[in-house]
């Protein structure tokens, strides 16, 4: 189970990631991008990183659905 600070960090990253990236990156690339940005913010051990990756993977449909419902904006996390 992810800690509340980790969940908060993930959903913040989702919120500031561009709609275009959330909708156009393939599942693997989007999972990697979100995972990387959260890991940069949170000190996570190996098990927590694996749990985070699985959480992201299983919530991609929700992430994309939420992105599709928001106005387009320039992403702050484009790399």
Secondary structure, DSSP 8 states (H G I E B T S, - for coil): ---HHHHHHHHHHHHHS-HHHHHHS-HHHHHHHHHHHHHHHS---HHHHHHHHHHHHHTHHHHHHHHHTS-----S---
